[in-house]
Amino acid sequence: MIASLMMYARPQLADAHVRYWRLIRAELQAKGINAPEALSQEADAFSVWKHPDLVLSQTCGMPYRTSLHDRVELVGTPDFGVEGCPAGYYRSAIVVRVSDPRRSATAYGDAVFAYNQSCSQSGFAAPFYHFKPRGFWFENRLLTGGHLESARAVVQGRADIAALDAVAWRLMQQYEGFANDLRVLEWTAPTPGLPYIAAKGRDVRVLSKAIAVAIDRLTGPDRHLLGIRRLVAIPKADYLKFSNPPA
């Protein structure tokens, strides 16, 4: 069995994630459900998400939509209180360098776009459907492997523009000095946030209850660090209704 909450993992949050998982695990054990003692934060994401004995993990909306929805249980979606979004939803910050004189999105048509992964809702799908109605999609793209690296690429001049998960961007503003060299050009439309999932056949009601109790029992400092407000139930259909960019 395996569990991982790697999507917003970073060194400053490592201990808070450990304590959060301990609270969840204690609730699961009280219901007779075995759960791993430690989170597998360094494991390959898709290996975790497709693990036949997955107890709990968090995925992105696009992988859930494209390859996971019919093979995992949708447990619930944590609400991170993203400004301008309904509970449990998020959006992408379209960021550019503070020093870049271009002020309109259309001025970036021939720019280098940094993206974390082509299977990312916030880093690829959301910006695709943000810019495509304006008549263009970036022909010059730089694959970085992560939102943090996309932001760095823009600051360093290896790219001109990137789309960052709003929660990841909030954390960068808190912990990364280079974030001061970036500005938000625009925001994408809200979409359902990163859902918690479990292996097919897991008891969703028990899992969601355990998570809700754990969130309630977080200390003030840990609640602030993780930014989680509550667990919300966003229907599967609300994830699946969004389109995927062409391959």
N, C-alpha and C positions, 0 to 999 in steps of 0.2 A: 504494500500500500504506500501511497505517496500523497503529499500535500505541498502546495507552493503558493505563495502570494507575491510573485516576483514582479508584477507589472509596474509598481511604483517603488520597488526596492531601491534603496540607496544607503550608503554608510550611516548617514545621520538618522535614519529610521530603523536601522537593523534591530536594535534592542526593543523598540516599541512594537515592531512586527512580531518579535519573539513573545512578548507579553500578551499581545492580542491573540496569537495562536494558542497560547497556553489557556486563555480564557475559553476559546472555542473548544479546544480539546477536552477541557474539564467538563463542559456541558455535554459533549458527545459521549464521553466515558460514563457520565451519570445516566445516560440512556442506554448503556450497554453497547455502544458503538466504538470499536477500536479505531485509533487514529495514530499516525506516527508522532513520535515525541518531538521531532524537529522538522522544520520546513526545509524543502529542497530548493532553496532559492537560486542555486547556480545551475540547476538541471535545464536541459534543453526544453524550451516552452512546449513545442508540439509533442515531444515525448511525454511530458507531464499531462497535457490535455487529453491525449489519447490513451493514457495508461488504463488498463482494464480494472485496476483497483484504486482509481483516483478518489480520494476522500474529499478534497476541496482544492480548487485553484481559481484563478481569475484570468480570463482571456479578454481579447479585444473583440469588438463587435463584428468586424469583417471576417476574421477566422471563424467566429461562431456561426456566422451567416453562410459562409462558403463551404466549410468542411466539418463542423462540429455539431451543429444543431440536432442532427438525427442520430448522434452517437453518444451524447452526454445529457445529463439533467441540468436544466436551468434552475439554479438555486435562488437567485435574487441579485439585485444590483445595489452596491453601496452608493449612497448619496454623499458626494463630496462638496455639496453646496456651491457649485460652480455658478458664478454670477451670470445672469442672463439666460439661465437654463431651468427647465422644470426639475423637480427632485429626481435624482438618479441619472440625469442627462449631463452631457458635457459638450464641448465644442473645441475647435482648433484655433489657436492664435497664429495668424499669418505674420511672421516676423521678418524684419529686414534690419540692416545696420542703421544705427542712429545717424551716421554720417552720410547715408545714401540720400541724394537729393530728390529721388523719385517719390512722388506723393500719391500717385494713383496706381491701382492694381494693374490697369492696362499697360502701364509703362514698363512692366516687368515681363512682357510677352517673350522677349528673347533672353531672359535672365537664366542663370543656373539655379535650378530648384533642388534643394537638399531634402531627401526623404529617408525615413528610417527603414521602412520595408514596403514592398508593393502590396502586402496583405494587411496593411495597417489602415484602420478606419480614419483615425485622426491625422495620420501623416501622409496618406495617399488618397483614399477614397473621398474623404470630405473636401480636401482642396481641389480634387479633380472636378467634382460637381459644383464647386464654388467658382472656378475659373472657366469651365467649359461653356456655360451660358454667356460668358463675355466674349466668346469667339476664339479662345485659344486654350491650349494645354502645353505645358513646358516640353519643348523638344530636347532641351539641355537639362539632364537630370543627374544628380549625384547620389548614389546609394551609400548611406552612412552606417546603417545597422542599429541606430538608436536615436531617440529624440535629442538627447544630450549632445551627441556627435553632430546632429544636424544643426543645432544651435551654434556649436563651435565652428562648424564649417562656414556659416554665414559670418560670424565675427572675424574669422581668419581670412575671409575673402575667397575661399575656395568655392563658395556658393553665394548667391545674392539674396535668396529668399527660402523660407522653410515654413512648414505647418507643424505646430507643436500641440500635442495634447494639453488642454487647459490646466489640468492638474499637474502634469509634468512641468509646464511652464511656470506655474505658481511655485513649485518646489525649486526650480532653477533661480527664480527671483530671490528666494530665501537663502540659498546656499551657494550659488555660483556668481562670483564677482563679475564675470564677463557678461552677465545678463543686462548689466547697465549699458552695454554697448549695442543693445537691440531695442527695437521699438515695435509695437504691434501696428501693422498696417491696416488689417481688417480681421474680423472674426467670421468663421464659418457658421452655418446654421447648426442648432443643437441636434444631436442624435443620442440614442440610448447609450449610457455609459458602459464601462467595462464590467461584464457580468461575472458573478461567481458561478462555477460549474462543478459538477461531480460526475463520476462514472454512471453510466446507464444503470438504472435499477436502485440507486441510492434513494433513501427516504428524504425527499426534499423538505417536507414539513419539519422533520427533526433537525436537519441541517440549518434551515433558515431560522428556526427558533434559537438554536445554539449561537448563531452569528448575532442575532438581534440582542440576546442576553449579554453576549460578550461586548458588543458595542456600548450597551448601557453601563457595563461595569468597567469600562476603560477609565483610567484616571484622567483628570483634567489635562495634565501635560501630554499624556499619550494621545488623547483625543485631538489635542491641538497639533501634535506632530503628524499624525496620520491623516487628519482632516476629514475623518469619517463622521457623518452626522447620524445616519440611520440606514437600515436596509429597506429597499423598496421593491415591489413586485412589478416589473415591467414585462408585459406579455411577450411570449416568443414571437408572435406575429409582428410586433413592433420592431423587432430586430430584423426580421426577414423581409420587411417591406422596402428596405433601402436597396438601391441598385449597386452593382459592382462595376468598377471601371473596366473597360475592355482590356484583355490581356495584351 
